[in-house]
Amino acid sequence: MAIVRWNPFQEIDQFFDRHLYSGRPGGLPENDSAWRPLADIRETKDAYRVEVELPAVEAKDVNIELNAGMLHVIGERRYAKDDETDRVHHRERGYGRFARSFRLPEDADADAIRATAKDGVVTITVGKNAKALSRSIAVETH
């Protein structure tokens, strides 16, 4: 038997993921989210990039919203039946509605957001506000 180290922060994250949408208008109730796509978040000098794995999800079935500093990715992966006579013997892939939310940093530029899809990954690029970017300040001597 393997020993698994307890991570209280993981439990807190899971709690908030399960209950995040209960008070948000238009959001998903806790039990309506059938699966949770995986995501990576990266930062460059000029932007933040959120990459969400959404294989077999059409662009028309994905909705991206920005609300009060939170970036919401909401959508649905539809179950496709090839034939009425098919019998499913084993199913591991999740289907149905999904939702992911990410808090954007203060220097994120709400007016500089774009989303692209390629190879089953939706990439959301959020530019950084030029005013908030760090810079070096020279010390003047008198």
RATAMO-V785403 format. One record per run of one state. SS is the DSSP state (alpha for helix, beta for strand, coil for the rest). FROM is the first residue (numbers start at 0). LEN is the number of residues. Records with the same first field share a line. If there is no record, write none. Layout:
BEGIN
SS: FROM-LEN + FROM-LEN
END
This chain:
BEGIN
coil: 0-7 + 23-6 + 32-6 + 43-3 + 53-5 + 67-2 + 77-18 + 103-4 + 118-2 + 128-1 + 132-10
alpha: 7-16 + 29-3 + 58-3 + 129-3
beta: 38-5 + 46-7 + 61-6 + 69-8 + 95-8 + 107-11 + 120-8
END
